[in-house]
């Protein structure tokens, strides 16, 4: 619940508008770093919001395709603003990263992002930006 609340809070504040998916590999696409809005790709993946970190919230849910998880450093309680979406089953993430969502519609868009080329390592050469994230009432 704390990771969900943080994601909603940052989304409503427009925090994610303009950030890039700075990490794309065979397992995940990752975004949510405010540093990715600048022109220096060397700092991508190191930023966070000004808010305090969110403690880990592990569950019995498994990291299957389409799971949205809270990215963090080596400290399990360091999740803040960054998130990732899994492209396949990733058992190494189970009970190590907080799960706070699942793609229920639009996984084709996630797969399109995952296929972007060319890349330098895991970072797309041409930025793949989030225009905006909106939180809408459940239908």
C-alpha positions as CSV (number, residue, x, y, z in Angstrom):
1,X,0.0,0.0,0.0
2,X,2.8,2.5,0.7
3,X,4.4,1.9,-2.8
4,X,1.0,2.4,-4.4
5,X,0.4,5.5,-2.4
6,X,3.8,7.0,-3.4
7,X,3.2,6.2,-7.1
8,X,-0.2,7.8,-7.1
9,X,1.2,10.9,-5.2
10,X,4.1,11.4,-7.6
11,X,1.8,10.8,-10.6
12,X,-0.7,13.4,-9.4
13,X,2.1,15.9,-8.9
14,X,3.3,15.4,-12.5
15,X,6.7,14.0,-11.2
16,X,6.8,11.4,-14.0
17,X,6.0,13.7,-16.9
18,X,9.0,13.7,-19.2
19,X,11.1,11.0,-17.5
20,X,12.5,8.3,-19.8
21,X,12.7,4.6,-19.7
22,X,16.4,4.6,-19.0
23,X,16.9,0.9,-18.6
24,X,15.7,-1.6,-21.1
25,X,16.8,-5.2,-21.2
26,X,15.4,-8.7,-21.9
27,X,13.7,-8.7,-18.4
28,X,12.5,-5.2,-17.7
29,X,11.8,-1.7,-18.8
30,X,12.7,0.8,-16.0
31,X,11.8,4.5,-15.5
32,X,10.9,7.0,-12.9
33,X,14.2,8.8,-12.5
34,X,14.0,12.6,-12.6
35,X,17.6,12.7,-13.7
36,X,16.6,11.2,-17.0
37,X,14.9,14.5,-17.9
38,X,18.3,16.2,-18.4
39,X,20.8,15.7,-21.3
40,X,23.4,13.7,-19.2
41,X,22.7,10.0,-19.6
42,X,25.5,9.2,-17.1
43,X,23.2,10.1,-14.1
44,X,20.2,8.1,-15.3
45,X,19.2,5.5,-12.7
46,X,20.6,7.4,-9.8
47,X,17.8,9.9,-9.0
48,X,14.7,9.9,-6.8
49,X,12.1,12.3,-5.5
50,X,12.6,14.6,-2.6
51,X,10.3,12.4,-0.5
52,X,11.5,9.8,2.0
53,X,12.2,6.3,0.8
54,X,9.4,3.7,1.0
55,X,10.0,0.6,3.1
56,X,9.9,-2.8,1.4
57,X,6.5,-4.5,1.1
58,X,7.2,-8.0,0.0
59,X,4.4,-10.4,-0.8
60,X,3.8,-13.9,-2.1
61,X,3.0,-12.6,-5.6
62,X,5.4,-13.7,-8.3
63,X,7.3,-11.6,-10.8
64,X,5.5,-12.8,-14.0
65,X,5.2,-10.8,-17.2
66,X,3.6,-7.4,-16.7
67,X,4.4,-6.9,-13.0
68,X,5.1,-3.4,-11.9
69,X,7.8,-3.3,-9.2
70,X,9.5,-0.7,-7.1
71,X,13.2,-0.2,-8.2
72,X,15.7,0.3,-5.4
73,X,19.4,0.2,-4.5
74,X,20.9,-2.7,-2.7
75,X,19.0,-1.5,0.4
76,X,15.6,-3.2,0.3
77,X,14.1,-0.1,2.0
78,X,15.4,2.4,-0.6
79,X,12.5,2.4,-3.1
80,X,11.4,6.0,-3.9
81,X,10.2,6.9,-7.4
82,X,11.7,4.5,-9.9
83,X,9.8,1.5,-11.1
84,X,10.1,-1.3,-13.6
85,X,7.8,-3.5,-15.6
86,X,8.7,-7.1,-16.2
87,X,8.7,-8.6,-19.7
88,X,8.9,-12.2,-18.6
89,X,9.0,-14.3,-15.5
90,X,11.9,-13.2,-13.3
91,X,12.1,-15.5,-10.2
92,X,15.2,-13.8,-8.9
93,X,13.0,-10.7,-8.1
94,X,10.4,-12.7,-6.0
95,X,10.2,-11.4,-2.4
96,X,13.2,-9.1,-3.1
97,X,11.4,-6.1,-4.8
98,X,8.0,-4.6,-3.8
99,X,5.2,-5.4,-6.3
100,X,2.7,-2.6,-6.5
101,X,0.9,-3.2,-9.8
102,X,0.3,-5.2,-12.9
103,X,-0.2,-4.2,-16.5
104,X,-3.8,-5.3,-17.3
105,X,-4.1,-3.6,-20.6
106,X,-1.4,-2.4,-23.1
107,X,1.4,-4.9,-22.6
108,X,1.9,-4.6,-26.4
109,X,3.1,-1.0,-25.6
110,X,5.6,-2.3,-23.0
111,X,6.9,-4.8,-25.6
112,X,7.2,-2.1,-28.2
113,X,9.3,0.0,-25.7
114,X,11.4,-3.1,-24.9
115,X,12.4,-3.5,-28.6
116,X,13.7,0.0,-29.1
117,X,17.0,0.2,-30.9
118,X,19.8,1.3,-31.0
119,X,20.9,1.2,-27.4
120,X,24.1,2.0,-25.5
121,X,24.1,-0.8,-23.0
122,X,20.6,-0.8,-21.5
123,X,19.8,2.8,-22.3
124,X,18.1,3.7,-25.6
125,X,20.1,6.2,-27.7
126,X,16.9,8.1,-28.5
127,X,14.9,8.8,-25.3
128,X,11.7,6.9,-24.8
129,X,9.7,9.5,-22.6
130,X,6.7,9.2,-20.5
131,X,4.5,12.1,-21.6
132,X,2.2,11.9,-18.6
133,X,0.8,9.5,-16.1
134,X,-2.8,10.0,-14.9
135,X,-4.5,8.3,-12.0
136,X,-8.1,7.7,-13.0
137,X,-11.0,6.4,-10.9
138,X,-11.7,2.7,-11.2
139,X,-14.4,2.0,-13.7
